Amino acid sequence: MLKNPTPKDISLYISVSVTAVLLLVFALFLVISRLIPLWLGFIGVVVCTFLTAYFASTFYLKMYIYRKIKVIYKVIRQQKLAPKDKGMDVDVNRPLLDDVAQEVEAWAQDQQKELDKYKSWAEYRRRFVGDISHELKTPIFNIQGFLHTLLDGALEDPAVNRPYLERAAKNLDRLSTIVGDLEAISKYESGELVLDLQAFDLRKLAEEVFEDLEFKAARKNIRLEFKDGVGQVCRVRADRESIRQVLMNLVSNSIKYGIPNGRTKIGYYDMDRHVLIEVADNGIGIPADKLKHVFDRFYRVDESRSREQGGSGLGLAIVKHIVEAHHQTITVRSAPDLGSTFGFTLEKV
C-alpha cells in the first residue's frame, strides 16, 4: 500500500491517521472530562490533533518524496546508492525537488551532448567510409584496367606493354600511399603514437626538408628559401620526425600547387614561450569558402588537378593531427592567385 503512493493516497493516509487519533483523544476526553476542566481538555485535543497531523504529514511526505526521488536517481545515476543513502533520509527543510530538478536538467544536458557526439561520430564514419571507398576505387580500377589489357594481348605489344606496367606501378604507389597515410592518421586519432619530445634546431630541419624536395621543386623551377630576417638558429621542443613530416607535407603541397618559377618560403617568429612557423608560397591559392575544409580528410580544393598530382588526400589532416598532438594550433591564410600561408606553433626551448 505504501510502496508507490500517489498524492491522493497520501491525503487519504493523513486523513485516516488524524481521524483515528481524534477519535482516540475524544474517547479519552470523555473518560477524563470529569477529572479536568473543560477548557484544559479542549487544549489537549487541539495539541494532540496538531501533533498528529504534523508528524503524519511529515512521515507520508517523506515516504512519497523518497520513493519518487529514488526512482529518478535510479535513472540518472550510473553508480548504485551507498548503503547509507538507501535509508529514507529526506531533509524536509531543504528544497529537495528543486535540487532534483537541477540534477535531472544537468543529466539531460549530458545525455544530449552524448547523443550529439554519437550522431557526429556516425556521420563521420559514414563520410569516412564513403571517402575511403572513393579514393581507393580510382587506383584499383586503373590497375585492373591496365593489367587486364596486358593479359588480353597487349603484353606482347612492345609499344604499350611497358607504359601500361609503369602506369599500373604508379597507381600501386598511390594505393600504398593512401594505405600508409590511413594507418598514420589512425594512430594519431587513437592516441597510440607516443611523441618523442626533444630539443632541436628548426632551421637545420627545414634545410633537410629543402634538400629532400629539391629535385621536385626543380622540375617546376620553384625556389625553396627562408624568409628575410630569419635567424640562423631556432631551437624548439617537439617530436623531430613528426615535425619533419609536417614540413615535408606543407612544402610538398606548396610545390604541387605552386606556379612555375614560383617560390616557397619558410619563416619563424619568436612568440615568447612559443615559435610561430610559417610555410608560404605564391601559388594558385585557395578560395575563401573552401579554407575551412582544407584540413578535412580526403578534401581536395580542385578534384581533377589534385588527382593528377597524386597523393592520398590525407596529408593536411595528418599535419593537423601532429600539431594538435603537440597541444599546438595550425592555421591557414590564402587567396586565389596570391598563394597560401600555413602557420603553426611549437614550444620554444
C-alpha positions in Angstrom: 0.0 0.0 0.0 2.9 2.4 0.8 5.2 1.1 -1.9 4.3 3.6 -4.5 1.7 6.1 -3.2 0.0 8.8 -5.2 -0.8 12.3 -3.8 -4.4 11.2 -3.4 -3.2 8.2 -1.4 -1.1 10.5 0.8 -4.1 12.7 1.5 -6.2 9.6 2.4 -3.5 8.2 4.8 -3.2 11.5 6.6 -7.0 11.9 6.9 -7.3 8.4 8.3 -4.4 8.9 10.7 -5.8 12.2 12.0 -9.3 10.9 12.3 -8.2 7.8 14.2 -6.2 9.9 16.7 -9.1 12.4 17.1 -11.5 9.5 18.0 -9.0 8.2 20.4 -8.4 11.5 22.0 -12.1 12.3 22.1 -12.8 9.0 23.8 -10.1 9.7 26.4 -11.5 13.2 26.8 -14.9 11.7 27.7 -13.4 9.4 30.2 -11.3 12.0 32.0 -13.6 15.0 31.4 -14.9 14.6 35.0 -11.4 15.0 36.3 -10.2 18.1 34.5 -11.7 21.4 33.4 -13.4 21.6 30.0 -11.0 24.2 28.6 -8.0 22.1 29.5 -9.4 19.1 27.8 -10.1 21.3 24.7 -6.5 22.5 24.6 -5.3 18.9 24.9 -7.4 17.8 21.9 -6.1 20.7 19.8 -2.4 19.9 20.7 -2.8 16.2 20.0 -4.6 16.9 16.7 -1.9 19.3 15.6 1.0 17.0 16.5 -0.7 14.0 14.9 -1.4 15.9 11.7 2.1 17.3 11.6 4.0 14.1 12.1 1.6 12.0 9.9 2.0 14.6 7.1 5.8 14.6 7.5 6.1 10.8 7.6 3.9 10.2 4.5 5.5 13.1 2.6 9.0 11.7 3.3 7.8 8.4 2.1 6.3 9.8 -1.0 9.3 12.1 -1.9 11.8 9.4 -1.1 10.1 6.9 -3.4 9.8 9.3 -6.3 13.4 10.6 -5.9 14.8 7.1 -5.6 13.2 6.2 -9.0 14.7 9.3 -10.6 18.2 8.7 -9.2 18.0 5.1 -10.4 17.6 6.5 -13.9 20.2 9.4 -13.8 22.9 7.9 -11.6 25.4 5.5 -13.0 26.6 4.3 -9.6 24.4 2.5 -7.1 23.5 4.3 -4.0 25.7 3.6 -1.0 24.0 1.7 1.9 23.9 4.9 4.0 22.0 6.6 1.1 19.3 3.9 0.9 17.5 4.9 4.0 14.6 7.3 4.0 16.8 10.3 4.7 14.8 13.2 3.4 15.5 16.7 4.8 12.2 18.5 4.7 13.9 21.8 5.4 15.6 21.8 2.0 14.0 22.5 -1.4 14.5 18.9 -2.4 12.5 19.0 -5.6 14.5 22.0 -6.9 17.7 20.1 -6.2 16.5 17.1 -8.0 15.2 19.2 -10.9 18.7 20.7 -11.3 20.3 17.3 -11.3 17.9 16.0 -13.8 18.4 19.0 -16.0 22.2 18.6 -15.8 21.8 14.9 -16.6 19.6 15.7 -19.6 22.2 18.1 -20.9 24.9 15.5 -20.6 22.7 13.0 -22.4 22.1 15.4 -25.2 25.8 16.1 -25.5 26.5 12.4 -25.7 23.7 11.9 -28.3 25.1 14.8 -30.4 28.6 13.3 -30.1 27.3 9.8 -31.2 25.5 11.4 -34.2 28.7 13.3 -35.1 30.7 10.1 -35.0 28.1 8.2 -37.0 28.2 10.9 -39.6 32.0 10.9 -39.6 32.1 7.1 -40.0 29.6 7.3 -42.9 31.6 10.0 -44.7 34.9 8.4 -43.9 33.9 5.0 -45.3 32.5 6.7 -48.4 35.6 8.8 -48.9 37.9 5.8 -48.5 35.9 3.8 -51.0 36.0 6.7 -53.4 39.8 7.2 -53.0 40.7 3.5 -53.3 38.4 2.9 -56.2 40.3 5.0 -58.7 43.8 3.4 -58.4 42.3 -0.1 -58.1 40.2 0.5 -61.2 43.2 1.8 -63.1 45.4 -1.1 -62.1 42.7 -3.5 -63.0 42.3 -1.9 -66.5 46.0 -1.9 -67.3 46.6 -5.5 -66.2 43.6 -6.9 -67.9 44.6 -5.1 -71.1 48.0 -6.6 -70.9 46.6 -10.1 -70.3 44.3 -9.7 -73.2 47.2 -9.5 -75.6 48.9 -6.1 -75.1 51.6 -7.8 -73.1 53.2 -8.9 -76.4 53.0 -5.4 -77.9 56.2 -3.5 -77.1 54.6 -0.2 -77.9 52.2 -0.4 -74.9 53.4 -3.1 -72.5 56.0 -1.1 -70.7 53.9 2.1 -70.5 51.0 0.2 -69.1 53.1 -1.6 -66.5 54.6 1.8 -65.5 51.1 3.3 -65.1 49.9 0.3 -63.1 53.0 0.7 -60.9 52.3 4.4 -60.4 48.7 3.6 -59.3 50.1 0.9 -56.9 52.4 3.5 -55.4 49.4 5.8 -54.9 47.4 3.0 -53.3 50.3 2.3 -51.0 50.5 6.0 -50.0 46.8 6.1 -49.2 47.0 2.9 -47.0 50.2 4.3 -45.3 48.5 7.6 -44.6 45.4 5.9 -43.3 47.5 3.9 -40.9 49.3 7.0 -39.7 46.1 9.1 -39.2 44.6 6.1 -37.3 47.5 6.1 -34.9 47.2 9.8 -34.3 43.4 9.7 -33.7 43.6 6.7 -31.4 46.4 8.2 -29.4 48.7 5.2 -30.0 51.5 7.3 -31.3 53.8 8.4 -28.5 55.7 11.6 -29.2 59.5 11.6 -28.7 59.9 15.2 -27.4 63.4 16.6 -27.8 65.1 19.9 -28.3 66.4 20.5 -31.9 67.3 23.3 -34.3 64.2 24.0 -36.5 66.3 25.8 -39.2 68.5 22.7 -39.7 65.4 20.5 -40.0 63.9 22.9 -42.6 67.2 22.8 -44.6 67.0 19.0 -44.6 63.4 19.2 -45.9 64.5 21.6 -48.7 67.3 19.2 -49.7 64.8 16.2 -49.8 62.4 18.2 -52.0 65.0 20.0 -54.1 64.5 17.9 -57.3 60.7 18.0 -57.0 60.9 21.8 -56.8 63.4 22.0 -59.7 61.0 20.3 -62.1 58.8 23.4 -61.8 61.7 25.8 -61.2 60.3 26.7 -57.7 62.8 28.3 -55.3 62.9 27.0 -51.8 64.2 29.6 -49.3 63.9 31.2 -45.9 62.1 34.4 -45.3 64.1 37.6 -44.8 65.1 38.2 -41.2 65.1 34.6 -40.2 67.9 33.8 -37.8 70.5 31.1 -38.1 69.3 29.1 -35.1 65.8 28.4 -33.8 65.5 25.7 -31.1 62.2 24.2 -30.3 61.0 21.2 -28.3 58.9 18.7 -30.2 59.0 15.3 -31.9 61.6 15.9 -34.6 60.4 13.2 -37.1 56.8 14.2 -36.7 57.7 17.9 -37.4 59.7 16.7 -40.4 56.6 15.1 -41.7 54.6 18.4 -41.1 57.2 20.4 -43.0 57.5 17.8 -45.8 53.7 17.8 -46.4 53.4 21.6 -46.3 56.4 22.3 -48.6 55.4 19.4 -50.9 51.9 20.9 -51.2 53.3 24.3 -51.9 55.3 22.8 -54.8 52.5 20.7 -56.0 50.1 23.6 -56.3 52.7 26.3 -57.0 53.2 28.1 -60.2 56.3 27.6 -62.5 59.1 29.9 -61.5 57.4 30.5 -58.2 58.8 30.3 -54.7 58.2 28.7 -51.3 59.5 30.3 -48.1 59.8 29.1 -44.5 59.8 31.7 -41.7 59.7 31.5 -37.9 58.9 34.2 -35.4 59.6 34.4 -31.6 56.4 34.4 -29.6 57.8 34.5 -26.1 57.3 30.9 -25.0 56.4 29.6 -28.5 57.7 29.9 -32.0 55.4 30.5 -35.0 56.5 28.6 -38.1 55.1 29.6 -41.5 55.3 28.0 -44.9 54.2 30.4 -47.6 54.0 30.2 -51.4 52.8 32.3 -54.3 50.9 29.5 -55.9 47.3 29.1 -57.1 45.8 29.8 -53.6 42.6 28.6 -52.0 39.1 30.2 -52.4 37.8 31.7 -49.1 34.8 29.4 -49.0 37.0 26.3 -49.1 39.6 27.3 -46.5 37.6 25.8 -43.6 37.7 22.4 -45.2 41.4 22.1 -46.2 42.3 20.0 -43.1 39.4 17.6 -43.7 40.2 14.0 -44.7 40.3 13.5 -48.5 39.2 17.0 -49.1 40.6 18.4 -52.4 40.2 22.1 -53.5 40.5 21.0 -57.1 39.5 17.4 -57.6 40.8 16.9 -61.1 44.1 18.7 -60.5 44.7 17.0 -57.2 44.3 13.5 -58.6 46.7 14.3 -61.4 49.3 15.4 -58.8 48.8 12.2 -56.8 48.8 12.0 -53.1 46.4 10.4 -50.7 44.2 13.4 -49.8 45.2 12.9 -46.1 48.4 15.0 -45.9 46.9 18.1 -44.3 44.7 16.0 -42.0 47.8 14.3 -40.7 49.6 17.6 -40.4 46.7 18.9 -38.2 46.8 15.8 -36.0 50.5 16.1 -35.5 50.4 19.7 -34.5 47.4 19.1 -32.2 49.2 16.1 -30.6 51.9 18.7 -29.5 49.0 20.7 -28.0 49.5 23.5 -30.5 47.5 25.0 -33.3 47.7 25.4 -37.1 46.0 28.0 -39.3 45.9 28.9 -43.0 45.6 32.1 -44.9 45.1 32.1 -48.6 43.6 33.9 -51.6 43.3 32.7 -55.2 46.3 33.6 -57.4 48.1 35.1 -54.4 49.2 32.0 -52.7 48.8 30.3 -49.3 50.5 30.5 -45.9 50.2 27.7 -43.3 51.3 28.6 -39.8 51.7 26.5 -36.7 53.2 27.0 -33.3 55.8 24.9 -31.3 57.2 25.2 -27.8 60.4 27.2 -27.7 63.4 25.9 -25.9 
